[in-house]
């Protein structure tokens, strides 16, 4: 009984995990295009999916814990070894784990993109506000600071 409920919870997460992956891919495009309204919409949808996936993950962990099994893949393997649908449990769990790993990788790439954009924006703001001029390479290939020019005063 617990094994079929667990299998159902795993398969129920396929759709939200796939939706999350698609959202993360759309987010990458929106980040590149700096489409803020779309990014705000994506963020709201992502949060709802993550909450749902987290709730289902907790339920799966609770089922394993109620059977005195570890709430991880080893617990699932132990349950599967005693279940007539054990092969299905393991294969479907592997599919879900793969989807979730793809989501994590896409999210990490998006995070790096955000950090790069933040650094570029901060650098542009520093230049616009008369801050430090970016360093350039000298003839030896090392960085050299350019002389900071003072803004011309209005006389």
VEXLUMGU-743925 format. One line per field, with one value per residue (C-alpha): residue number from 1; residue in one letter; x, y, z. Coordinates in pm, 1 decimal. Layout:
BEGIN
nr: (NUM | ...) .
rest: (A | ...) .
east: (X | ...) .
north: (Y | ...) .
up: (Z | ...) .
***
This chain:
BEGIN
nr: (1 | 2 | 3 | 4 | 5 | 6 | 7 | 8 | 9 | 10 | 11 | 12 | 13 | 14 | 15 | 16 | 17 | 18 | 19 | 20 | 21 | 22 | 23 | 24 | 25 | 26 | 27 | 28 | 29 | 30 | 31 | 32 | 33 | 34 | 35 | 36 | 37 | 38 | 39 | 40 | 41 | 42 | 43 | 44 | 45 | 46 | 47 | 48 | 49 | 50 | 51 | 52 | 53 | 54 | 55 | 56 | 57 | 58 | 59 | 60 | 61 | 62 | 63 | 64 | 65 | 66 | 67 | 68 | 69 | 70 | 71 | 72 | 73 | 74 | 75 | 76 | 77 | 78 | 79 | 80 | 81 | 82 | 83 | 84 | 85 | 86 | 87 | 88 | 89 | 90 | 91 | 92 | 93 | 94 | 95 | 96 | 97 | 98 | 99 | 100 | 101 | 102 | 103 | 104 | 105 | 106 | 107 | 108 | 109 | 110 | 111 | 112 | 113 | 114 | 115 | 116 | 117 | 118 | 119 | 120 | 121 | 122 | 123 | 124 | 125 | 126 | 127 | 128 | 129 | 130 | 131 | 132 | 133 | 134 | 135 | 136 | 137 | 138 | 139 | 140 | 141 | 142 | 143 | 144 | 145 | 146 | 147 | 148 | 149 | 150 | 151 | 152 | 153 | 154 | 155) .
rest: (X | X | X | X | X | X | X | X | X | X | X | X | X | X | X | X | X | X | X | X | X | X | X | X | X | X | X | X | X | X | X | X | X | X | X | X | X | X | X | X | X | X | X | X | X | X | X | X | X | X | X | X | X | X | X | X | X | X | X | X | X | X | X | X | X | X | X | X | X | X | X | X | X | X | X | X | X | X | X | X | X | X | X | X | X | X | X | X | X | X | X | X | X | X | X | X | X | X | X | X | X | X | X | X | X | X | X | X | X | X | X | X | X | X | X | X | X | X | X | X | X | X | X | X | X | X | X | X | X | X | X | X | X | X | X | X | X | X | X | X | X | X | X | X | X | X | X | X | X | X | X | X | X | X | X) .
east: (0.0 | 277.2 | 468.7 | 178.1 | 116.2 | 484.8 | 486.1 | 182.8 | 354.8 | 661.6 | 465.9 | 252.0 | 571.3 | 661.3 | 432.3 | 534.7 | 903.5 | 873.8 | 689.3 | 963.4 | 1231.2 | 1045.8 | 1005.4 | 1376.9 | 1453.7 | 1214.9 | 1373.8 | 1713.8 | 1575.2 | 1400.4 | 1724.1 | 1912.3 | 1648.7 | 1609.1 | 1232.7 | 1137.2 | 759.1 | 812.8 | 1073.4 | 830.7 | 564.9 | 812.8 | 923.7 | 568.3 | 511.0 | 846.6 | 773.9 | 437.8 | 594.1 | 883.4 | 643.7 | 437.7 | 745.3 | 877.2 | 546.2 | 543.1 | 905.4 | 820.6 | 528.8 | 757.8 | 1008.0 | 732.4 | 615.8 | 967.4 | 1017.3 | 684.0 | 823.8 | 1141.6 | 1342.5 | 1590.7 | 1420.4 | 1653.4 | 1732.4 | 1864.6 | 1529.5 | 1350.8 | 1579.7 | 1501.9 | 1128.0 | 1161.9 | 1344.6 | 1037.0 | 772.8 | 616.8 | 638.4 | 993.9 | 1139.8 | 878.7 | 948.7 | 1319.1 | 1284.9 | 1025.0 | 1227.5 | 1531.9 | 1329.7 | 1210.6 | 1561.8 | 1695.0 | 1430.1 | 1506.4 | 1881.0 | 1813.3 | 1614.1 | 1901.4 | 2151.3 | 1927.8 | 1872.8 | 2248.1 | 2308.3 | 2040.6 | 2198.8 | 2536.8 | 2373.1 | 2214.3 | 2548.8 | 2722.5 | 2451.1 | 2469.4 | 2847.1 | 2819.2 | 2549.2 | 2751.9 | 3054.9 | 2848.6 | 2705.0 | 3053.8 | 3167.2 | 2857.4 | 2894.7 | 3256.6 | 3402.3 | 3701.8 | 3782.0 | 3818.2 | 4170.0 | 4342.9 | 4632.5 | 4978.3 | 5246.5 | 5355.4 | 5004.5 | 4936.4 | 4664.6 | 4746.2 | 4526.3 | 4451.7 | 4493.5 | 4161.5 | 4046.1 | 3864.2 | 3541.2 | 3574.4 | 3438.2 | 3195.2 | 3355.6) .
north: (0.0 | 244.4 | 152.5 | 236.3 | 566.3 | 649.5 | 562.5 | 787.0 | 1077.2 | 1029.8 | 1022.6 | 1316.8 | 1525.0 | 1465.9 | 1740.8 | 2013.4 | 1923.3 | 1943.6 | 2276.5 | 2405.7 | 2303.6 | 2480.0 | 2790.9 | 2791.5 | 2769.6 | 3057.7 | 3247.7 | 3214.2 | 3381.4 | 3651.0 | 3720.5 | 3756.2 | 3995.5 | 4167.3 | 4125.5 | 4229.6 | 4177.2 | 3824.3 | 3756.8 | 3864.7 | 3631.8 | 3344.7 | 3402.2 | 3369.7 | 3050.2 | 2905.1 | 2965.0 | 2786.3 | 2484.8 | 2466.8 | 2472.9 | 2192.7 | 1980.2 | 2039.9 | 1932.0 | 1611.7 | 1544.4 | 1579.3 | 1337.5 | 1082.8 | 1125.1 | 1085.8 | 760.0 | 617.2 | 738.0 | 582.3 | 249.4 | 305.6 | 351.3 | 628.9 | 922.4 | 907.4 | 692.2 | 407.6 | 392.0 | 383.0 | 100.8 | -95.8 | -52.1 | -142.1 | -464.8 | -578.7 | -453.6 | -615.3 | -273.9 | -212.0 | -185.2 | 75.7 | 270.6 | 285.4 | 364.7 | 637.8 | 783.3 | 794.3 | 979.2 | 1233.6 | 1276.1 | 1337.2 | 1603.1 | 1771.3 | 1762.3 | 1932.0 | 2197.3 | 2253.6 | 2287.9 | 2534.4 | 2732.8 | 2746.8 | 2874.5 | 3139.5 | 3239.7 | 3283.0 | 3492.5 | 3713.9 | 3757.7 | 3851.4 | 4103.4 | 4250.2 | 4288.3 | 4452.1 | 4689.2 | 4778.1 | 4848.9 | 5066.8 | 5259.0 | 5312.5 | 5456.6 | 5674.6 | 5808.9 | 5906.6 | 5621.7 | 5412.5 | 5374.3 | 5009.1 | 4874.2 | 4800.8 | 4574.1 | 4723.4 | 4604.9 | 4326.9 | 4179.6 | 4284.8 | 4524.6 | 4889.5 | 5156.8 | 5444.8 | 5793.4 | 5910.7 | 6220.5 | 6484.5 | 6612.0 | 6954.1 | 7220.5 | 7475.0 | 7817.9) .
up: (0.0 | 92.0 | -219.6 | -452.6 | -271.6 | -299.4 | -668.3 | -721.1 | -545.0 | -762.3 | -1087.5 | -973.1 | -960.5 | -1325.9 | -1456.8 | -1207.8 | -1246.8 | -1626.4 | -1595.1 | -1368.0 | -1617.3 | -1898.9 | -1682.7 | -1605.9 | -1977.7 | -2045.8 | -1759.4 | -1927.2 | -2240.2 | -2036.0 | -1846.1 | -2172.1 | -2304.1 | -1964.6 | -1986.7 | -1632.9 | -1654.9 | -1785.0 | -1515.6 | -1243.0 | -1384.0 | -1404.0 | -1045.7 | -914.8 | -1112.6 | -1005.8 | -640.0 | -662.5 | -835.2 | -591.2 | -295.4 | -450.2 | -525.8 | -174.1 | -19.1 | -224.1 | -133.0 | 234.9 | 196.1 | 33.4 | 315.6 | 574.7 | 413.7 | 425.0 | 783.1 | 889.1 | 766.6 | 970.8 | 652.9 | 575.5 | 404.0 | 106.0 | -196.5 | 19.7 | 199.3 | -133.2 | -248.0 | 68.8 | 15.0 | -352.3 | -265.1 | -70.9 | -313.9 | -621.3 | -792.4 | -674.4 | -1025.6 | -1114.6 | -796.6 | -871.8 | -1241.9 | -1187.9 | -903.9 | -1133.9 | -1398.2 | -1140.9 | -999.0 | -1350.3 | -1412.7 | -1081.6 | -1154.2 | -1487.2 | -1300.0 | -1057.3 | -1342.3 | -1530.1 | -1211.0 | -1147.6 | -1502.7 | -1454.1 | -1123.9 | -1293.3 | -1563.3 | -1299.5 | -1121.2 | -1446.8 | -1529.6 | -1178.8 | -1206.1 | -1548.5 | -1423.9 | -1114.8 | -1334.4 | -1567.8 | -1274.4 | -1131.4 | -1465.0 | -1502.1 | -1150.6 | -1213.9 | -1016.4 | -1096.5 | -1463.7 | -1568.3 | -1573.1 | -1899.7 | -1981.6 | -2021.0 | -2265.4 | -2027.8 | -2013.4 | -1657.6 | -1557.5 | -1523.1 | -1374.7 | -1601.7 | -1466.4 | -1329.2 | -1508.5 | -1316.2 | -1462.3 | -1616.7 | -1387.9 | -1518.8 | -1501.4) .
***
